[in-house]
Amino acid sequence: MIKVAVIGCGYWGPNLIRNFIICPDAELVWICDLNKSRLEKVAMPYPSIKHTTNFNDILNDNTIKAVAIATPVDKHFDIAKACLEKGKHILIEKPLASNISQGRELVNLAKKKKLKLMCDHTFCYTGAVRKMKEIIDSGELGELLYFDSVRINLGLFQHDVNVVWDLAPHDLSILDFIIKETPIQINTHGVCHAGNDLENIAYVSIYYPDSFFAHLHLNWLSPVKIRKTVICGREKMLVWDDLEPVEKIKIYDKGIEIKNLKHEQKNKMMFSYRSGDIYIPQLDNTEALFEVVREFIGCIRKNRKPLTDGESGLRVLRLLEAAEKSIKSNGVNINV
């Protein structure tokens, strides 16, 4: 049994707590939050679990081998660094840190200490995204052409980060998980409507080698909630609707064929359109966060690399920093 502590009992912390409790190879010993009343409310159903407002109680408990951090992002670095220096494995909520230099320091410290540093890129553990990766890796879609994602809703307006830092890590982590190529350039356009210099709507364009392209539409100010992604290949196309309760993924046997005309019409092309069957793959419905917790504990017990390790968190962080630089520079292209 790996003895675990959870730091942060706000929005995400209680979900981590619940899943660590049901994980058969983990024993949740401590939970921690600065807000005493919130901490006591979260701790109430679990009288056997110790709780504290001082995370030094966790640092100084040598029986604790692993810590999950679900605090605001500006607290990630200090808490994670302190835990790593005390020899504790780390699971950290997205994004990894506030900037690339902090993220790199955490990755290097974990390597030096021979500890596991895992980023909670939860979507990578959903049945839908794992099935998407399986389909892409099989070559069923053919050569990939583009990834187009819409992630919009009304709120929640954040007070410390813009919509890119809040929502883009989901799609950026998915891209990092399913796409083998490394992006080379990014640009971002956005607008703030709240008067606080934090953009609430943004459009992120990511360029890859060859002709693959990714586009993200992010918005806190939409009358409807949409979570939909289209992945287009030369052979087939995939649509993922995360709000669809059952048929989340659909594979369309659709596409175009291009023929170059010969001789005097050689500069012209003829397009023919293909429209075939649609099928809906069966998905694993295990809760994604339980898979995250199981992966974290499993990589510690078996001393292996986590599926979403610190390096993957660092790659996402690099794109976030580039997107932020672009949006503050009126959408200029930034090399990554």
Rosetta blueprint (number, residue, H / E / L):
1 M L
2 I E
3 K E
4 V E
5 A E
6 V E
7 I E
8 G L
9 C L
10 G L
11 Y L
12 W L
13 G H
14 P H
15 N H
16 L H
17 I H
18 R H
19 N H
20 F H
21 I H
22 I H
23 C L
24 P L
25 D L
26 A E
27 E E
28 L E
29 V E
30 W E
31 I E
32 C E
33 D L
34 L L
35 N L
36 K H
37 S H
38 R H
39 L H
40 E H
41 K H
42 V H
43 A H
44 M L
45 P L
46 Y L
47 P L
48 S L
49 I L
50 K E
51 H E
52 T E
53 T L
54 N L
55 F L
56 N H
57 D H
58 I H
59 L H
60 N L
61 D L
62 N L
63 T L
64 I L
65 K L
66 A E
67 V E
68 A E
69 I E
70 A L
71 T L
72 P L
73 V H
74 D H
75 K H
76 H H
77 F H
78 D H
79 I H
80 A H
81 K H
82 A H
83 C H
84 L H
85 E H
86 K L
87 G L
88 K L
89 H E
90 I E
91 L E
92 I E
93 E E
94 K L
95 P L
96 L L
97 A L
98 S L
99 N L
100 I H
101 S H
102 Q H
103 G H
104 R H
105 E H
106 L H
107 V H
108 N H
109 L H
110 A H
111 K H
112 K H
113 K H
114 K L
115 L L
116 K L
117 L E
118 M E
119 C E
120 D E
121 H L
122 T H
123 F H
124 C H
125 Y H
126 T L
127 G H
128 A H
129 V H
130 R H
131 K H
132 M H
133 K H
134 E H
135 I H
136 I H
137 D H
138 S H
139 G L
140 E L
141 L L
142 G L
143 E L
144 L E
145 L E
146 Y E
147 F E
148 D E
149 S E
150 V E
151 R E
152 I E
153 N E
154 L E
155 G L
156 L L
157 F L
158 Q L
159 H L
160 D L
161 V L
162 N L
163 V H
164 V H
165 W H
166 D H
167 L H
168 A H
169 P H
170 H H
171 D H
172 L H
173 S H
174 I H
175 L H
176 D H
177 F H
178 I H
179 I L
180 K L
181 E L
182 T L
183 P L
184 I L
185 Q E
186 I E
187 N E
188 T E
189 H E
190 G E
191 V E
192 C L
193 H L
194 A L
195 G L
196 N L
197 D L
198 L L
199 E L
200 N L
201 I E
202 A E
203 Y E
204 V E
205 S E
206 I E
207 Y E
208 Y L
209 P L
210 D L
211 S L
212 F L
213 F E
214 A E
215 H E
216 L E
217 H E
218 L E
219 N E
220 W L
221 L E
222 S E
223 P E
224 V E
225 K E
226 I E
227 R E
228 K E
229 T E
230 V E
231 I E
232 C E
233 G E
234 R L
235 E L
236 K L
237 M E
238 L E
239 V E
240 W E
241 D E
242 D L
243 L L
244 E L
245 P L
246 V L
247 E L
248 K L
249 I E
250 K E
251 I E
252 Y E
253 D E
254 K E
255 G E
256 I E
257 E E
258 I E
259 K E
260 N E
261 L L
262 K L
263 H H
264 E H
265 Q H
266 K L
267 N L
268 K L
269 M E
270 M E
271 F E
272 S E
273 Y E
274 R E
275 S E
276 G E
277 D E
278 I E
279 Y E
280 I L
281 P L
282 Q L
283 L L
284 D L
285 N L
286 T L
287 E L
288 A H
289 L H
290 F H
291 E H
292 V H
293 V H
294 R H
295 E H
296 F H
297 I H
298 G H
299 C H
300 I H
301 R H
302 K L
303 N L
304 R L
305 K L
306 P L
307 L L
308 T L
309 D E
310 G H
311 E H
312 S H
313 G H
314 L H
315 R H
316 V H
317 L H
318 R H
319 L H
320 L H
321 E H
322 A H
323 A H
324 E H
325 K H
326 S H
327 I H
328 K L
329 S L
330 N L
331 G L
332 V L
333 N L
334 I E
335 N E
336 V L
